[in-house]
């Protein structure tokens, strides 16, 4: 085993995550990884790190002795599997997103007449699979509606936030322990939203921002265009289910996608709508 050690100035150490203890690196949180090419980094053997990708590899090879390990670092750190980058959503909603789920570290805007139901529906599949959900500053959220759309209440925590300062602080704190956050964005939250986004990206959480969500710079936006309840007749009947047409877009969505789903279905929960039912 080589004796060289390196001070990795990386928030996520690519070498350590890819090779385990074989490359022993000391990570300094909050900066970038030496293997990504940040000049000025020094190895603990006293040698300075050169600039340029090819020279980085040659230098690490000289320090650690085996370039095969470095190649393994480069290959394994290029891209995480899609399943690790995304949180699952119901199959009826998966087509709205390029990766078929909620990309970790992203902000998804939910707007339109069924925005609240849409946000709960997007969180339901992951919560059922074991993720924790925090609703921060969402006074209109109904627990019965959340349960009807498939969110297990034992996985849902409701946090009040009346002021913008409270909203940013509590939302950022919730990102440390919850994988999915649901919120309504208060007025004047633009500056605070940048800090929240940084925390989301660092922790891999997903924020579902209910309309108005434009202030937080959404990666994807899902708009409910049409919402129709079924079950009522002429002076009789009861509300059984609601058909909702949703369309996705935004800077992280290559092309808009439109789908129609039940929110909720007559049997409860989320369900796709057959062509004959439209």
C-alpha positions, 0 to 999 in steps of 0.5 A, a space after each residue: 500500500 502506498 504511503 503518500 497521503 493527500 489533503 483533499 479540499 473536497 466536500 465530496 472526496 471522489 477518491 475516498 468514495 470510489 476506492 475506500 481506504 486504499 487512498 487515504 485522504 484528509 477532506 476539508 469540507 466546503 471546498 472542491 476536490 483536488 482530483 477535479 483540478 483545483 490549482 494550489 492544492 498540496 499533497 502531504 508529501 510536500 509536493 505541489 499539485 500541477 494544473 491540467 487534468 492529465 498532469 493531475 493523473 500523472 502526479 497522483 500516480 507518482 504519489 500513490 504508485 498505481 494509476 489504476 486506482 486513479 482511473 477507478 476514481 475517475 470512472 466511478 465518480 463521473 456520474 451516479 446511477 439515476 436511481 441514486 440521483 432521484 427520489 421515486 414518484 408514482 408511475 403515473 407522474 414519472 413521465 413528467 420528469 426526464 429522469 422519471 423521478 425527483 432529482 436530488 438537490 432540485 426545486 420543483 414548482 407546483 402551480 395551478 388549481 391543484 398545486 397542493 394536491 400535486 405536491 402531496 402526490 409527488 411526495 407520496 411514493 418516496 414517503 411510502 418507500 421510507 423518506 421523511 417529508 417536512 411541510 414548512 410554512 404550508 398553513 393550507 395543508 390538510 392531513 386528511 388530504 395528504 393521507 388520501 393522496 398516499 402520504 403516510 402521516 407517520 412520515 410527515 412533519 408539519 413546521 410553522 413559519 410565519 416570517 420570511 426569516 423563520 421560513 428560510 432558517 427552518 427550511 434550511 434546517 429541515 433539509 438536514 434531516 428530511 429528503 422531501 420538503 414542501 413549502 409555500 414561498 413567502 414574499 421577499 424570499 429571493 435572497 434567502 432562497 439562495 441559501 436554501 438552494 445551497 443546503 438542498 444541493 449539499 444534502 440531496 433533498 428535494 423542495 416542492 415549492 407550491 405556487 407562487 414558486 417563481 421566486 426560488 428559481 425552479 429546476 422543473 415546474 409542473 402546472 395543473 391546467 385542468 381540474 375536474 371533480 367527478 361523482 356529482 349528478 344533477 342535485 345528487 351524488 358525492 365527490 368521488 375523485 378528481 381528474 387533473 391535467 398536468 404539464 411539466 417544463 422548466 430549465 431542467 426539462 428538455 421538452 414539455 410533457 403533459 399527462 392526466 392523472 387522478 388526484 385523488 382517484 375514486 379508490 383513493 391515492 394517485 392513479 393514471 387516467 385511461 384514454 377512455 376516461 378522458 
